[in-house]
Amino acid sequence: MIDLHYWPTPNGHKITIFLEEAGVDYTVHPVNIGKGEQFRPEFLAISPNNRMPAIVDHAPTDGGAPVSVFESGAILLYLAHKTGQFGGVTPRAHVEVLEWLMWQVGGLGPMLGQNHHFTRYAPERVPYAIERYLKETERLYGVLERRLEGRDYVAGGEYSVADMACFPWILPEPQQQNINDFPNIAAWHARIKARPAVVRAYEQGARVQAQPAEMSEEQRRVLFGQTER
């Protein structure tokens, strides 16, 4: 039913988590971002921002032609609407899910992504950038920590796409955060990590070749040297 164009990154994991949780039939089409496969014309036709993940739904609810969706947040909302799952069970819960999903796609993901870039991948250390994004990571962890006070899940009182979006991005050790400073996040993270569907989603990722620990110069150029051309 769903073709998933995917690579095992935090944004990719979001979608396999949903598909496994919802029990949706899907086929993985690996997009090796280190080799530049995200620039292939056939992939750009469904993901014009040349970023994975993207999906093609061959059985849309209107019964018409296949529907393609790009951007991980949009994909999660599309799938939640299609399946009637994980989008908030009441109108008020749905608003909370939307708020925290947008918080992840607009803040948590991009800022932690910059943390990863300047602390792990940049060819030279830029102290100001490292300090800037480490502090912003800590601030965002603090926002999530306070949100989870007295709650099992991020939004609406029930497990939702907001949790699926946030979970893969919480990587305390690579992001140089002390998880002991964030006990609510630690408990929430352990709770989600133990879910059978999440285990299956990460096993799916392990079956797809991940990037090596050390990036080659060619991979660095492909991932971080992109221009309009």
N, C-alpha and C positions, 0 to 999 in steps of 0.2 A: 504493500500500500504506500509506504513512504520510502523514497530514496534519500539517504542522508549522506551528504558530502561533508567529510569529517576528517579531523586530525586530533589526536589526543592532547588537547590543550584545555585550560579551564573553560573556555567558551564552547569547545566541542563536547566536553563532559556534561555540560548543562543539558544538552539535547538527548544524549544517550540515557541520562538519568530519567528524563521525562518519559521517553519511549519505553524504557524497561518498567518504570512504575505503572504506566498506563496500559501495558500489555499490547502495545501497537506493533503490528508487523512492520519491520523495516529492513532495508538492505544498506549496508555501509559501503560507500564509495570513497576510499582514502584519497585525500588531497594533501600530498606531501609538500608542505609549505616551505621546507628547506630547499627543495628542488625547484621551486617556482611553479608548481602545478596549478596554483591559484590564478595564474595569468593565462591559462589556456582559454581559447575563445569559447569553448563549450561550457566552461565553468563561469566565465564572465557573463554569459547569457542568462544565468540564473542568479549570479551574485556580482552585480556591477561594481561593487566596492572592492573587488578581488580579495575578499576575506571569507574564510570559512567560519562557522558552518553555514550550510544552506540546505534546504530540503525541496523535494518535489513530491507533492501529494497526488497520487494517481487515482484517488477516489475521494474528491472533494465533496462536501455535503450538498452542494447544489447539483451534483451529478454531471457537471460539465467537464470541460477539458482539464488536464492536470494543472495544478497551481504550484508555482514556485515561490519560496519565501526565503529571504536572506536577512541577516542580523539576528543574533541569538535571542534577544528579548522579544522581537517580533515573532520568531518561531515558537517560543514558549507560549505567547499569548494565542497564536493561531491554534496550536495543538490543544491548549486548555479549552478554547472555544469549541473546537471540533469534537473533542472527547467528553466535554462536560466535567472535566476533572482538574483539580489542583488550582482553580482560579478564584476560589472564595465561594463559600456556599450561600452567602447572603449578599445583598447589594453593598452593605457596609463592609463586610469582609473583603469583597472584591476591590473596593477602593483601597483598603490597606495593602492588599496584594499588589495592586498597581503602583502604589507609592513606593513600596520597598523593592519591587522589581526595577522601577525607574532609578531608584537610589543606587542599585547595583550597576546597571548598565551605564549610568551617567557619572558615577563617582567611584564606587569600590573597585570595579574592574579597571577603568582607565588609570586611576592613581596607583593601584598596586602593580599594574602593568609597567608604569614608569619606574616604580621601585625595582622591578625585575630588570628593566633595561639598564639602569644606571649602576645598580649594585652587582649585576652578574654578566651583562653582555656588552656594555660600552667598551670600545677599544682602549679608552683611557679613563682614569678616574676623574670625576668632576665633583669635588667636595660639596659645592653649593647644591648641585642637583641631588646628590645622594642624601644630604641632610634634609632637603626640602621634601623628598618623597618618603623618606623614613618617618619624618614627623607627620606627614599627611596619612601614611599608613596607620600609625599609632592613633591618630585622631579618629579615623574611620573605624578601627577596631573598637575604640571607646564608644562610638555611636551604636555599633552593633551590640556591644556588651550591655549597655544600658537598655537597649530595646529588648533584650532577652531576659532581663530581670523579671522573674516570676512567670516566664513564658517558655513553653517547649519549642515553639516555632516562631518564625519572624513576623508573620502577618496573619491576621484574621483568626487566630486561635487554632488553626489547623495547618498541617503540612501543605505547602503550596509551591508554585513556581518561584516564589521569592526565595525560599530555602534552596531550591535546586540551582538558582542563579548564583547565590552567595557562596554556597558550600565549596565549589571547586577553587574559589579564589582565596580561601583561608588557608594559607601555607606559612605558619608562623616562623619556622626555622629559616627558609629561604628569604622571608621578608624581614628577618632580624627582629622578630617580636617574641617576647617571653609569654608563652601561653598561660603561665601561672598567674600573670597579671590580669587575665581575662577568664575567670572561672565559668561564667555563663556561656561564653563562646566555646570553651573546651567541652562542656557537657553537651551543648547543642551539636557540636561537630561530631563527637563520639556517637551520639544518638543517630545521626543521619548516616555516618560511615558504616554503621552496623546493619542498615536496612538491606535486605537481600537484593533488591533491585539496584541499589547503588553499587553493591559489590559486583553485580553482573555488568553494570555499565563500565566500571573500571577494568574489568576483565576484557570487555570488548576493546577498550583502548590498548590494553597490553598486547592484543593480537595484531594491532597496527603498529608498524615500526615507528618508534618515537625518535625525536632528534637525539643525537649523541650528546654526552655531557659537555664536550668541547666542540664549539661551533667552528666550522671551517670558514675561511675568508669568503669563499663563494656563498655559503649559506648566510653569512653576515650581510653580504652585499644584497642578496635577494630579499632578506627580511627587513633590513633597516636602511637600504639605500634607494628606496623607490621614489620615482618622480612621476610627473605626468606621462612621460614617455615610457 
